[in-house]
Amino acid sequence: MAAGAPRVFVSHLAGVPVFDPVGDQVGRVSDLVAMLRVGRRPPRLLGMVVEVLSRRRVFVPMTRITGVESGQVITTGVVNMRRFEQRPTERLVLGELLDRRVTLVETGEEVTVLDVAIQQLPARRDWEIDKVFVRRGKSGALRRRGETLTLDWSAVTGFSLEEHGQGAENLVATFEKLRPADLANALHHLSPKRRAEVAAALDDDRLADVLEELPEDDQIEILGKLKDERAADVLEAMDPDDAADLLNELPEDEKERLLTLMQPDDAADVRRLMAYEERTAGGLMTTEPIVLRPDATVADALARVRQQDLSPALAAQVYVCRPPDETPTGKYLGTVHFQRLLRDPPFTLVGSLVDSDLPPLGPDTQLPAMTSYFAAYNLVAAPVVDESGSLLGAVTVDDVLDHLLPDDWRETEFHEEGVSGG
């Protein structure tokens, strides 16, 4: 960039696409790496942590960055694909500097860091963190009312100190638009201390979505640092099958304590799933598919399918059953696929559209048989029905894939060819 380039606040760089000179996307900005310096000299920005298209986090030095503007980052096109490992002298700007409590040099007043700005030095390719955006007032729920200031780096002190109880609201806001899987990946690469702080700042539903995407060790670590009441609330917000898998990894006394704190209906669903072997249809199913009575209309079915919190796999079909409508239901009559719902008039009864030719899965169906079933019938979800004909739940293809992949697949990169700069 030319001398006098505009200042960039780092929160605007989170998730920004990174391109090579010909316009091919290399990846997205995950964080920035800085080195603190002695005295009040501004930190030198060493580079960016970029999550490439294979989900690997790599380091791109600032000397390889040719442009930071218009919601994008441009590189020279040469990217070292070695996995990024943080050195002891380095600081992650988004992960470690935001939300810190620092001190104003002039008055001794404590302020909270909301953002920091970077700028390229004139006539050089070096970058520095030269500005700090802070808020006066105590940290906590009411701090948004405090006065905000943009200060020179030298006007504050305290970044080099280890801080206990550091907040995470601004870091969470920075990653607000990330998909749960991408936020989980960012969370996985934070320190345990910072991971716990971010988890505490997320609301229950968001944390539940992220936990479902994290490796097992991270799930257990985060859940263990939550108060029991909140841990129970988060488990209630998770899909029952994921909550059951997580609870099965806990010691027996801790598992029972959390189940007792959960709402009885939610706990009953989870207990029912925990009764099945893990790699069976009963162990993999969710107990919350879309269930309709045969006298419901296509319009009713489409209204249910439109619910925002449904996964694409669960929204791909509805299951028609006799009352009761909650699993385990009355007699299972068949499935109506979303495509069929789009072809028929809104007033048509779903009972007249059911596909009853496809045999449902039994709760004891093993993983290899489920895999063949999904492949043979080109399905994204399948009903699980017991011997009495009641619908117990539905297995989705993503849960089958989770158990087909290696146990550590969430911690390893995708093996994709043709990644720019590879």
Residue pairs with C-beta under 8 A, 6 or more apart in sequence:
1 66
1 67
1 68
1 69
1 120
3 120
3 122
3 123
4 122
5 68
5 119
5 120
6 69
6 119
7 117
7 118
7 119
7 130
7 131
8 68
8 117
8 118
8 119
9 115
9 116
9 117
9 133
10 32
10 93
10 94
10 115
10 116
10 117
10 118
11 94
11 98
11 115
11 170
11 173
11 174
12 71
13 29
13 32
13 48
13 68
13 73
14 29
14 30
14 31
14 94
14 174
14 175
15 28
15 29
15 175
15 177
15 178
15 182
16 28
16 29
16 71
16 72
16 73
17 25
17 27
17 28
17 71
17 72
17 73
18 25
18 26
18 27
18 28
18 29
18 48
18 50
18 60
18 72
18 73
18 74
18 75
19 25
19 26
19 72
19 73
19 74
19 75
20 26
20 74
20 75
20 76
20 77
20 79
20 420
20 421
21 66
21 74
21 75
21 76
21 77
22 77
24 420
25 53
25 420
26 50
26 52
26 53
26 75
26 79
26 419
26 420
26 421
27 50
27 51
27 52
27 53
27 58
28 50
28 51
29 48
29 49
29 50
29 51
29 73
30 48
30 49
30 50
30 51
30 57
30 186
30 189
31 48
31 49
31 92
31 93
31 94
31 95
31 186
32 45
32 47
32 48
32 49
32 92
32 93
32 94
32 118
33 45
33 46
33 47
33 48
33 49
33 59
33 86
33 90
33 91
33 92
33 93
34 43
34 44
34 45
34 46
34 90
34 91
34 93
34 97
34 129
35 43
35 44
35 46
35 89
35 90
35 91
36 43
36 89
36 91
36 159
36 160
37 43
37 44
40 105
40 153
40 154
40 157
41 154
42 128
42 129
42 130
42 153
42 154
43 91
43 128
43 129
43 153
43 159
44 126
44 127
44 128
45 62
45 93
45 118
45 126
45 127
45 128
45 129
46 61
46 62
46 90
47 59
47 60
47 61
47 62
47 64
47 65
48 59
48 60
48 62
48 65
48 73
49 57
49 58
49 59
49 60
49 84
49 92
50 57
50 58
50 59
50 60
50 79
51 57
51 182
51 185
52 58
52 79
52 81
52 413
52 419
52 421
52 422
53 414
53 416
53 419
53 420
54 413
54 414
54 415
54 416
54 419
55 185
55 413
55 414
56 81
56 83
56 413
57 83
57 84
57 185
57 189
58 79
58 80
58 81
58 82
58 83
58 84
59 80
59 82
59 84
60 75
60 79
60 80
62 125
62 126
62 127
63 125
64 75
64 76
64 78
64 79
65 73
65 74
65 75
66 74
66 75
66 76
67 73
67 74
68 74
68 118
75 421
77 420
77 421
78 421
79 420
79 421
79 422
81 419
81 421
81 422
86 92
91 97
91 159
92 190
93 116
93 129
94 171
94 174
95 171
95 186
95 189
95 190
95 191
95 194
96 191
96 194
97 113
97 116
97 159
98 113
98 114
98 115
98 116
98 170
98 171
98 174
99 112
99 113
99 166
99 167
99 168
99 169
99 170
99 171
99 197
100 112
100 113
100 158
100 159
100 163
100 166
101 110
101 111
101 112
101 113
101 139
101 158
101 163
101 166
102 110
102 111
102 112
102 113
102 132
102 134
102 156
102 157
102 158
102 159
103 109
103 110
103 111
103 156
103 157
103 158
104 110
104 111
104 151
104 155
104 156
105 154
105 155
105 156
105 157
106 155
109 136
110 138
111 134
111 135
111 136
111 149
111 156
112 134
112 135
112 137
112 139
112 143
112 146
112 167
113 132
113 133
113 134
113 156
113 170
114 133
114 134
114 135
114 148
114 170
115 132
115 133
115 170
116 129
116 131
116 132
116 133
116 153
117 129
117 130
117 131
117 132
117 133
117 150
118 127
118 128
118 129
118 130
119 127
119 128
119 130
119 131
120 126
120 127
121 127
121 128
128 153
129 153
130 152
130 153
131 150
131 151
131 152
131 153
132 150
132 151
132 152
132 153
132 155
132 156
133 148
133 149
133 150
133 151
134 148
134 149
134 150
134 151
134 156
135 143
135 144
135 146
135 147
135 148
135 149
136 146
136 147
136 148
136 149
137 143
137 145
137 146
137 147
139 167
165 197
166 193
166 194
166 197
167 197
167 201
168 194
168 197
168 198
168 200
168 201
169 201
171 198
171 201
172 198
172 201
172 202
175 182
175 183
175 186
178 186
180 206
180 209
180 210
180 212
180 213
181 213
183 206
183 210
183 213
184 210
184 211
184 213
184 214
184 218
184 410
185 213
187 195
187 198
187 199
187 210
187 214
187 218
188 195
188 214
188 215
188 218
188 410
188 411
190 198
192 221
195 218
195 221
195 222
196 221
196 222
196 225
199 207
199 210
199 222
199 225
199 226
200 225
200 226
202 210
204 230
204 233
204 234
204 236
204 237
205 237
207 222
207 234
207 237
208 234
208 235
208 237
208 238
211 219
211 222
211 223
211 234
211 238
211 242
211 246
212 238
212 239
212 242
213 410
214 222
214 410
215 408
215 410
215 411
216 246
216 249
216 407
219 246
219 249
220 246
220 249
220 250
223 231
223 234
223 235
223 246
223 250
226 234
228 257
228 258
228 261
229 261
231 258
231 261
232 258
232 261
232 262
235 243
235 246
235 247
235 258
235 262
235 266
235 270
236 243
236 262
236 263
236 266
238 246
239 286
239 288
240 266
240 269
240 270
240 273
240 286
240 287
240 288
241 273
241 283
241 284
241 285
241 286
241 287
241 393
241 399
243 270
244 270
244 273
244 274
244 283
245 278
247 255
247 258
247 259
247 270
247 274
248 255
248 274
248 278
250 258
259 267
259 270
259 271
260 267
262 270
269 287
269 288
269 327
272 287
272 392
273 282
273 283
273 285
273 287
273 393
275 282
276 282
276 283
276 363
276 364
277 283
277 364
278 284
278 403
279 366
279 367
279 403
280 363
280 364
280 365
280 366
280 367
281 361
281 362
281 363
281 364
281 365
281 370
281 382
281 384
281 395
282 363
282 364
282 384
282 392
282 393
284 367
284 370
284 395
284 399
284 400
284 403
285 363
285 384
285 392
285 393
285 394
285 395
285 399
286 314
286 393
286 394
286 395
286 396
286 399
287 327
287 392
287 393
288 314
288 327
288 393
289 314
289 318
289 319
289 327
289 381
289 383
289 391
289 393
289 394
290 301
290 304
290 305
290 310
290 314
290 315
290 317
290 318
290 319
291 318
291 319
291 320
291 321
291 325
291 326
291 327
291 329
291 391
292 300
292 301
292 304
292 318
292 319
292 320
292 321
292 325
292 350
293 320
293 321
293 322
293 323
293 325
293 351
294 320
294 322
294 333
294 349
294 350
294 351
294 354
295 349
295 351
296 320
296 349
296 350
296 351
297 346
297 347
297 348
297 349
297 350
298 341
298 344
298 345
298 346
298 347
298 348
298 349
298 350
298 353
299 346
299 347
300 350
301 318
301 336
301 341
301 350
302 341
302 346
304 318
305 315
305 318
305 338
305 341
307 315
311 396
311 398
312 380
313 380
313 381
313 396
313 397
313 398
314 381
314 394
314 396
315 338
316 337
316 338
316 380
316 381
317 335
317 336
317 337
317 338
317 381
318 335
318 336
318 341
318 350
319 329
319 332
319 334
319 335
319 383
319 391
319 394
320 332
320 333
320 334
320 335
320 336
320 350
320 351
320 354
321 329
321 330
321 331
321 332
321 333
321 390
321 391
322 329
322 330
322 331
322 333
323 329
323 330
324 330
327 390
327 391
327 392
327 393
328 386
328 390
328 391
328 392
329 390
329 391
330 390
331 389
331 390
332 360
332 383
332 385
332 389
332 390
332 391
333 351
333 354
333 356
334 354
334 355
334 356
334 358
335 354
335 355
335 358
335 383
336 350
336 353
336 354
336 355
337 355
340 353
340 355
341 350
341 353
344 353
358 377
360 382
360 383
360 384
360 385
360 391
361 370
361 373
361 382
361 383
361 384
361 385
361 395
362 384
362 385
362 386
362 387
363 384
363 386
363 392
365 373
365 384
367 400
367 403
367 404
370 382
370 395
370 400
371 400
371 404
373 379
373 382
374 380
374 382
374 397
374 400
379 397
380 396
380 397
381 394
381 395
381 396
381 397
382 394
382 395
383 391
383 393
383 394
384 391
384 392
384 393
384 394
384 395
385 391
385 392
386 392
406 412
